[in-house]
């Protein structure tokens, strides 16, 4: 179907204004613009019962972790949410709107770690930090009022990649059973060369040039593209991983690799729901204030989380 009218209007405004793609900006400017754009598209943030910031000892030093609590109930299930931004852009604030909405609608704690970004801290720094945050939550569940038996992981774009990688680490470690994985238009194959990657070249939307720019900063060693923690689709097996909801967007260079990952999960007997949002483009999940489809996708994610948590 055609690009959603609300997204088409945004795209047309960028063309009219001669907007510079993020991948043509300096890192500093791209980081500022990315956060400003997400805040503008997210609308007014929902109030939640409590938001607390913690500092933990991460692999690279002190690391900030933010906890969104929807109610005073204890213990609550947990969604570990990893924000997008191509492992290069993004902060805890990037996921603020999503975290508030999912905390309230899914009735769970949402925990967001401020993981290290590339190119200052290339692969595998981001996934090391995200996994450290998962372990911290599990180890401090009593203090946090969290249920360590009901922890899911999730994220959008690069965050979806990190969530998928976290499930591989959890399976290898064997000491933590995750309740589910919420993968929103995830990067699953750093070497993908498929129809959606080739077809999405619009300079006023996220495109294959964007993907290459992020990858260049994240993977300093080209051989790391084969590593399953960078490319979960290249894992030898996905058997035994937690159930998944994979959300993709029709107009997204990452669409095909996300859908191939869903198929791999199904082929390896992992319960999975694949939801392609027709008319949507990459990034729509963060646009609940301006795009109707984002609110639908967030509601689907919340319903799936409730099902995984049994709540």
PyMOL commands that set and color helices and strands:
alter all, ss='L'
color gray80, all
select helices_A, chain A and resi 5-17+22-24+27-42+92-106+125-139+141-144+158-173+195-199+208-218+222-226+232-234+255-267+284-286+292-309
alter helices_A, ss='H'
color red, helices_A
select strands_A, chain A and resi 50-58+61-69+76-82+109-113+146-156+181-184+244-251+272-281
alter strands_A, ss='S'
color yellow, strands_A
deselect
rebuild
show_as cartoon
